[in-house]
Amino acid sequence: MDLTEAMYAATESAPPTRIDVDALIAGERRRSLRRHRLTAAGVVMAALAGTLALPQTGTNPPPPPPCPEPSFDHGFVVDDPPRVPVVEDCHATIARLSVAVTAVVRRELRWVDLSPMPAVVQRQAVYRVGYSAGFQVGPDPILHSTVYIEIYAARSTPAEFREMAAKKCPVPRRPGDDCTITEIDGAVLLIDRGHYPGGERSDTSVEIVRADGTGLRVSGRGTGLEAIPPPFGEAEIVAIATAPELTLYP
């Protein structure tokens, strides 16, 4: 008995005399297709499960950075507690004032090329509650004017601020400078005017304390090196300082 006959004898029935190759290939293709479909479904389910398990950064942005705490000088806060407590959250104040400052500055200085715009309001660390925004007027890195806005929680009433301003006003910073104390809608304004040598206006600074407890300091300065005055006047600086949108008590 040769090897072939021995293999036949070892089986209960002899193998078929002919194999249908086409049917075999078709069957293998069907089995392969089923395996691929099952594998793909498993990958999709695993990916979906992983996506659901991971934090959704697209829909849940990271929290904003913490607002800085007030500065300390030898263990004491530089600024005293405000007269009227501020209850609005720091991040909400920054978002609200950024919109408000942008609108006010664009309205009052609409013909002036300012940057950065929209306004970027930041928390100040000098005051217990204070915010600021600064602007460059014109593209030149050296020959440009500036506008600077500070919004803070005042420590004094308008009447107390008037007394302080009355002591400060008669003492000019430089020869030729002058100042004025006035009142608008119950808010006291201290207006400081600076001048280049020769009498040409160099800057205007307005500080105001309102009845609601908000204090503002707005300054507009010209180019110092070339003694170029700013492209705006006192009226625009006063209008920014007295804009009702710029408040810490909305």
TAFEN-V358986 format. One record per residue. RES is the residue in one letter. SS is DSSP state (2 for helix, 1 for strand, 0 for the rest). PHI is phi as a letter, one per 20 degrees, with the letter a starting at -180 (none if undefined). D_CENTER is the distance of its C-alpha to the mean C-alpha in Angstrom with 1 decimal. Layout:
BEGIN
<<RES/SS/PHI/D_CENTER> <RES/SS/PHI/D_CENTER>>
END
This chain:
BEGIN
<<M/0/none/93.6> <D/0/e/91.0> <L/2/f/87.3> <T/2/f/86.4> <E/2/f/89.1> <A/2/f/88.0> <M/2/f/84.4> <Y/2/f/85.8> <A/2/f/88.0> <A/2/f/85.0> <T/0/d/83.3> <E/0/f/84.6> <S/0/b/84.4> <A/0/f/84.3> <P/0/f/81.1> <P/0/f/81.0> <T/0/f/82.8> <R/0/b/80.0> <I/0/d/76.1> <D/0/e/74.2> <V/2/f/71.5> <D/2/f/69.6> <A/2/f/69.3> <L/2/f/68.2> <I/2/f/65.4> <A/2/f/64.3> <G/2/f/64.2> <E/2/f/62.2> <R/2/f/59.7> <R/2/f/59.4> <R/2/f/58.8> <S/2/f/56.3> <L/2/f/54.4> <R/2/f/54.3> <R/2/f/53.0> <H/2/f/50.2> <R/2/f/49.2> <L/2/f/49.2> <T/2/f/47.2> <A/2/f/44.6> <A/2/f/44.3> <G/2/f/43.9> <V/2/f/41.1> <V/2/f/39.2> <M/2/f/39.6> <A/2/f/38.5> <A/2/f/35.4> <L/2/f/34.6> <A/2/f/35.2> <G/2/f/33.0> <T/2/f/30.1> <L/2/f/30.5> <A/2/f/30.7> <L/0/e/27.5> <P/0/f/24.0> <Q/0/e/22.5> <T/0/f/19.3> <G/0/f/19.1> <T/0/e/19.2> <N/0/c/17.7> <P/0/f/14.4> <P/0/f/13.9> <P/0/f/12.6> <P/0/f/9.2> <P/0/f/10.0> <P/0/f/12.0> <C/0/f/11.2> <P/0/f/13.6> <E/0/e/17.0> <P/0/f/18.8> <S/0/f/20.8> <F/1/c/24.5> <D/1/c/27.4> <H/0/l/30.6> <G/0/n/29.5> <F/1/d/28.5> <V/1/f/25.2> <V/0/f/24.9> <D/0/d/24.1> <D/0/f/26.3> <P/0/g/25.3> <P/0/f/24.2> <R/0/f/26.9> <V/0/d/25.3> <P/0/f/23.4> <V/0/e/19.9> <V/0/d/19.7> <E/0/f/16.3> <D/0/f/14.2> <C/2/g/11.5> <H/2/f/8.8> <A/2/f/10.4> <T/2/f/10.5> <I/2/f/6.8> <A/2/f/6.7> <R/2/f/10.1> <L/2/f/9.9> <S/2/f/7.3> <V/2/f/10.0> <A/2/f/12.7> <V/2/f/12.3> <T/2/g/12.1> <A/2/f/15.2> <V/2/f/17.0> <V/2/f/16.7> <R/2/f/17.7> <R/2/f/20.5> <E/2/e/21.9> <L/0/c/21.5> <R/0/f/22.0> <W/0/e/24.5> <V/0/d/22.5> <D/0/e/20.7> <L/1/d/17.2> <S/1/b/14.6> <P/0/e/11.7> <M/0/c/11.5> <P/0/f/9.7> <A/0/f/8.5> <V/0/d/5.6> <V/0/e/6.5> <Q/1/c/7.2> <R/1/f/9.9> <Q/0/e/13.3> <A/0/e/15.9> <V/0/f/18.8> <Y/0/e/19.0> <R/0/f/19.5> <V/0/c/16.9> <G/1/b/15.0> <Y/1/c/11.8> <S/1/b/11.7> <A/1/b/10.7> <G/1/c/13.2> <F/1/c/14.7> <Q/1/d/17.6> <V/1/d/20.4> <G/0/n/22.2> <P/0/e/22.1> <D/0/f/24.5> <P/0/f/23.2> <I/0/d/25.8> <L/0/e/27.1> <H/0/b/24.0> <S/1/e/23.2> <T/1/c/20.1> <V/1/c/18.4> <Y/1/c/16.7> <I/1/c/15.6> <E/1/d/15.8> <I/1/c/15.8> <Y/1/b/17.6> <A/1/e/20.1> <A/0/f/23.5> <R/0/e/26.4> <S/0/c/29.0> <T/0/e/30.3> <P/2/g/30.6> <A/2/f/34.3> <E/2/f/33.6> <F/2/f/31.1> <R/2/f/33.8> <E/2/f/36.2> <M/2/f/33.9> <A/2/f/33.2> <A/2/f/36.9> <K/2/f/37.6> <K/2/e/34.9> <C/2/f/35.6> <P/0/f/39.2> <V/0/d/38.1> <P/0/f/36.5> <R/0/f/34.4> <R/0/c/36.5> <P/0/g/39.7> <G/0/n/39.2> <D/0/f/36.0> <D/1/b/36.2> <C/1/b/34.3> <T/1/b/34.7> <I/1/d/34.1> <T/1/b/33.8> <E/1/c/32.8> <I/1/c/31.0> <D/0/l/31.1> <G/0/n/31.7> <A/1/d/28.9> <V/1/e/30.2> <L/1/d/28.9> <L/1/d/29.7> <I/1/d/29.7> <D/1/d/30.2> <R/1/c/31.5> <G/1/d/31.9> <H/1/c/34.5> <Y/0/f/35.4> <P/0/g/39.0> <G/0/o/41.2> <G/0/o/39.3> <E/0/f/36.6> <R/1/f/33.3> <S/1/d/30.6> <D/1/a/27.8> <T/1/c/27.2> <S/1/c/25.4> <V/1/c/25.2> <E/1/d/24.6> <I/1/c/25.0> <V/1/c/25.6> <R/0/e/25.8> <A/0/f/28.0> <D/0/f/25.3> <G/0/o/24.2> <T/1/e/21.2> <G/1/d/21.4> <L/1/c/19.9> <R/1/c/20.6> <V/1/c/20.1> <S/1/c/21.7> <G/1/c/22.6> <R/1/c/24.6> <G/0/e/26.8> <T/1/f/27.7> <G/0/f/29.7> <L/0/f/31.7> <E/0/d/33.3> <A/0/l/33.3> <I/1/e/31.5> <P/0/f/30.3> <P/0/f/26.9> <P/0/e/27.1> <F/0/b/26.6> <G/0/d/28.5> <E/2/f/28.5> <A/2/f/28.4> <E/2/f/24.9> <I/2/f/23.5> <V/2/f/25.3> <A/2/f/24.1> <I/2/f/20.4> <A/2/f/21.3> <T/0/e/23.3> <A/0/f/21.0> <P/0/f/21.2> <E/0/f/17.8> <L/0/e/16.3> <T/0/b/17.5> <L/0/e/16.9> <Y/0/c/19.6> <P/0/f/18.9>>
END
